[in-house]
Amino acid sequence: MRFTLGMMIGRLVVAAIASIAAGAAAAWVARRVRTTALALGAVLVVLFVPVHVRLWETFPAWYHAVFLLSLAPLAWLGARLGARRPAQG
């Protein structure tokens, strides 16, 4: 597996969109932004650390750092965006 810089950035963009969407969906279902975002972020990190350990030689260290460090904040952002708003009127 050989990836160009553009391919790695593309993978990170797709992962960012997926993390935001996951946070939005989780908050929409659970209706609890803070708890949901923290739990989802923790679960994503726990699930992806072993994957990135196995792939350590395939990607540069900055790629792993950006991916793993962005999971929780992007899930939180998605949860904030996806939280149900109270009906007005």
Secondary structure in CASP SS format (residue, H / E / C, confidence):
PFRMAT SS
TARGET T0000
AUTHOR 0000-0000-0000
METHOD secondary structure of the structure
MODEL  1
M C 1.00
R C 1.00
F C 1.00
T C 1.00
L H 1.00
G H 1.00
M H 1.00
M H 1.00
I H 1.00
G H 1.00
R H 1.00
L H 1.00
V H 1.00
V H 1.00
A H 1.00
A H 1.00
I H 1.00
A H 1.00
S H 1.00
I H 1.00
A H 1.00
A H 1.00
G H 1.00
A H 1.00
A H 1.00
A H 1.00
A H 1.00
W H 1.00
V H 1.00
A H 1.00
R C 1.00
R C 1.00
V H 1.00
R H 1.00
T H 1.00
T H 1.00
A H 1.00
L H 1.00
A H 1.00
L H 1.00
G H 1.00
A H 1.00
V H 1.00
L H 1.00
V H 1.00
V H 1.00
L H 1.00
F H 1.00
V H 1.00
P H 1.00
V H 1.00
H H 1.00
V H 1.00
R H 1.00
L C 1.00
W C 1.00
E C 1.00
T C 1.00
F C 1.00
P C 1.00
A H 1.00
W H 1.00
Y H 1.00
H H 1.00
A H 1.00
V H 1.00
F H 1.00
L H 1.00
L H 1.00
S H 1.00
L H 1.00
A H 1.00
P H 1.00
L H 1.00
A H 1.00
W H 1.00
L H 1.00
G H 1.00
A H 1.00
R H 1.00
L H 1.00
G H 1.00
A C 1.00
R C 1.00
R C 1.00
P C 1.00
A C 1.00
Q C 1.00
G C 1.00
END
